[in-house]
């Protein structure tokens, strides 16, 4: 998915001390279950179909590896009765000699009962892309997805912004929102980013170096970080809305999740969540809260909605993965750029 501008800055900035984070979480009234006693709801969204190489934005070059990823992940989702949505980058289908095989991978998602959304054709960053170009890339990304869904009587409905960047200015953001509305497309929000792409980078490095110890450590830290992130954003939901709203989680179509998605979903189930569709989650009144945020950071919609309640976005205190994971991912990506 590429290194977000926010991550570039935060990697070079001081990491929030663990004690400060603990105090912050306690101050936001940490609890494991909603006070109202109702089941928690959650949407699983998977970006960058059909797969991305660890350490880079490039498509996985090995079709057999892609087949492994895109058979395993939908099967795990189906086993947990998760009505997930996978967001597709169209350019990753257009690899010489592999186009039909890669398109068939999307069929495996639909066969498993999932749906698909548009993640643009080439994954441009709206923060640095002209509005007209971004719109063109969005239209181009729709074609393959809509064709596959139409064959099954389904309609393309959702769009996911690359890097969660929704526009460099209020004018560009508003214009693109109107563009999507005119096409009958809804922008899919994110309340919790799993940051799994960084852990996938570390796992990719471990596999390359045949370092079983590093691989095991990365997978363990991934699950540990999940609890920290859930604690934080559940608490933020209660702070803003006085209750827990349905969470929308961002994950990626990656080798990491062929190994760890089952355990991740089990962790979510133990926290009392019920898996729901994006349609069902967005029916919650909280999702009609206006998004007034304009800025260079691809931040959680929970932080965006703080503006509507007269609060400032507080993404600077979002919990980060362990510093060593962030640094290893950064170094791995920089090595790929050379």
N, C-alpha and C positions, 0 to 999 in steps of 0.2 A: 504493500500500500504506500510505501515511501515515508520518509521522515517528515512529520508535520512541522510547520513553522514553530508551533508552540513547543514541540519536543526539542527542536534545535536550540531554542533559547534556554529551556529548562535544563538541558543536559550540561550547559555551561554555568548554570546558576546554582547557588547553594541548595542542597536538598533539605526539606523541612525536617527538623529533628524529630525522632520518634516520640519524644516526650511531648512536644508541641502537638503532634498529630493526635496522640492519645487524649490530651486535654481537650482538643477541639471536638473529638468524637464524643467524649463524655458530656461536653457542653451542649451538644446537639441531641441529648437524651437518647443514647444508644439503647436499642432493644432488639431482641431476636425475632419477635413476632409483633404484628400490628396490634395496637392497643384495642382496636374495635373487635378483634378476634375473628375477622373475616380472612379468608385465604388470600395470600398475596398472589398477584398476577404478574406474568413476565412474558415478553416477546423475545425470541431468539432471531436475530438477523445476522446473516453471513455475507460479508463483502468479498469482492475481488474474484468471483467465479470467472473462469474455472481454474483458479489457483494461481499463486505467485511464488516465485523463487525466493527462498530466504535471503535476506540481505540486499534485495533489490526490488524494483517495481516490475521487473520483467516477468513475462509468463513462464511458467515451468516448461522447459523445452522437451522433456521426456514424456511422451504421451502415455506410456505405461504407468509412470508415477502419477500423472494426472488422473488416470483411470482408477488407480488405487485410492487417491484422495476423494474423488467424487463418487465412488461407490461406498466407501466407508462412512463418510460424514452423513449423507442422507439416511443410510441404514441405521446409524446411531440415533439420529433425530426421530426416525419412525419408531424405533424400539421404545423411546421415551414418550411417544405420542405428542411430539412437538410440531405444531403447525408453522414451521419456520419459513422465512423468505430469504432467497439468495439473490444478491445484487451482482449483476453481470457487467464486466468490461468487454465490449464487443471485439476490440482489437485482439484479444487473447484467443479468439476463435480462428483468426485468419493467419494461421501458420502454414506455410507451404507443405502440401502433402498430408496435412492433419486436420483440415477444416471439418470434414464430415465427422471424423472421430471426436473432435472437440465439441461440435454441436450436439453429438449424441450424449455427451456428459451432462448437458443441461436436461436432456430427456430423463436421465436417471433421477434428477431432482423432482421433476414433475411426476414420474412414476412412483416415487416414494410419498406423494401427497403434499409436496411443498409447492410454493409458488415462486415466481421470479420477479425481480425488479430491475430497473435501469440504473447503472452506476456510471453512466456516460460511456462513450466509445473508448477514449484514450486516457481516462483518469486525469484530466487537467485540474489544476488548482485554480478555482474561481478567483482567489485573491490576486492572482497575477495573469489572468486571462480576460480578454475583452468580452463584454457581454454577448455580442453577436457570435463570436467564435465559440463561446461556451454553450450557447443555445444550439448552434449547428452540431457540436459534438454530442449534445444530448439527443438530438433528433437521430443522428447516425447510430447512436447506441440502442435506440428503440427497435430498429428494424428486425434484427435476428430474434430478439426475445418475443416480440409481438407475433411473429410468424409461428414460432413454436407453440405459444399459448393459444393462438387462434385455432390451431388444429384440434385443440381440446376444448374449445368453447370458452376459453378463459380470456380475460382482458388485462393488458398491462395497466397497472394502477399506481405503482409507487416508484419514486426516484430517491436515490441516496447521493448526497453531495460528497465528492471526493474530499478527503481530509476534514470533512464536516465544515468546510469553509463555505459560507452562504452568501458571500459577496463582499467586495472591498469597500463599497459605499452603500448608503441607504438607497440611493437611486438605482444602482445596479441590483441590489437585493430585491427591492420592490418590483422592478421590471421583470426579473426572472421568476418571482412568485406569480406574477400575472401571466407570464408565458406558460408556466406549468398548469395553472388553473384553466387557461384556454384550451389546453390539450387534455384536460380531464385527468391530470396526474397530481398526486399528492407527494410532497416532500416527506420522507420518513425521518422522524426525529431519533435521537439517541439520548438516553438518560445516563447510561453507564457504558463506558468503553473498557473492554476487558484488557486492552493493551497487549493482546496475545501476539501481535506481530513482532514485538521485541523478544518475547520468549521463543517464538518460532525462529528468529534469527540465531539465538543462542543454541537452540537445538540443531539448526542447520550446520552451524560451526562445529558442534560436537560430533555430528555424524560425519562431516568431512574429515575431521581429525581422528575419528574412531576413539573418541574420549567418552567412554560410558559413564564416568563419574560426573562429567559436566552435563551430560544429557539428563541424568537422574536428578541432579541438583536443579536444573532449569525447570523440569516438570514439577518437582516438589514446590518450588518457589511460585510457580504459576498458580497452583491451587491455593497456596497460602495467601497470595496477593488477592485472589478472588474474594476471600472473606473480608479483607481490609476495604476493598472497593465497595462491596455490598453494604457493609456497615456504614460507610461514609454517605453513600447516596440514598440509602434508606432514611438515614437521619436527616439529610437535607430535604427530602420529600416531606417528612413530618414537620420540619421547621417552616417550610414555605406554605404547605397546604393544610397542615394540622392533621394529616393522615398519610398513609402510604398509597401512592398512585401506582398503576401498572408501570413496571420498569421495561425499557427497551434496551436490550444489550447488543453491543456491536462486537462481532467476532469475525474471523477470516477463514477462508477456504484454504486450509494449510495442512502440512504434514503434522504439525503439532497437534491439531485437533483430531486427526485420525487416531492418535494415541490417548489424548487427554479429554476429549469432549464427553465421553461417557462419565468419567469421574466428575467433571465440571457440572454436568446436568444432575448427577446424583447429589452433589453439594447443594445445588439450587433447590432440589426437591426437599432435602433435609431442612432447608430454611423455611419451608412451608409454602413454596410457590406452586401455582398452577400455571401451566404453559397455555398461552392464548395466542390468537392470531393478532396481527397488527391492526386489522379492522376492529377487533373487540377492544384492544387497548385504547385506540384513538377515540372510541366512543365515550371514554371517561372525560368528564367536563374539564379536568385539568389540562387536557391537550388542546383546548380552545383558548388557553392563555396566550396572549400575543407575544411573539418573539421580537423583542425590540433591540436585540443585540446586533451591533455592527462592529467588527474588529478583526484583527489578524489571526485570532486563535480559534481553532475548531473545537469548541467547548460543548459540554453537556447542555441539553435543553433545560435541565433543572437550574443550571447557573444562568442561562439566558432569561428564564422566567423570573428570576430574582428582580430584574429591572421593572417588571410589571407590578411588583409589590413594593417598589420604592427602595430596593436594596441593590447594592453593587454586586456584580458577578465576583465570585470568590474562587476562581479556578486556580489561583496561585497556591491554594492550600489543598488542592486535590491530592489524594495519596498517589505517590509514584511507585512503580515497581522498585525492587532493590537497586541501589546505585550501581552495583556491579553488572546487573542485567542491562541497565540503560547504557552503561559505558561499553559493554561488550557488543551490544547491538549497534551502537554508533560507530565503533571501530570496524565492525564487519561491513557495514554499509559504505563507509569511507573507502575501504579496501576494494570494494566492488566498483567504485567510481574511477579508480586509477587505471 
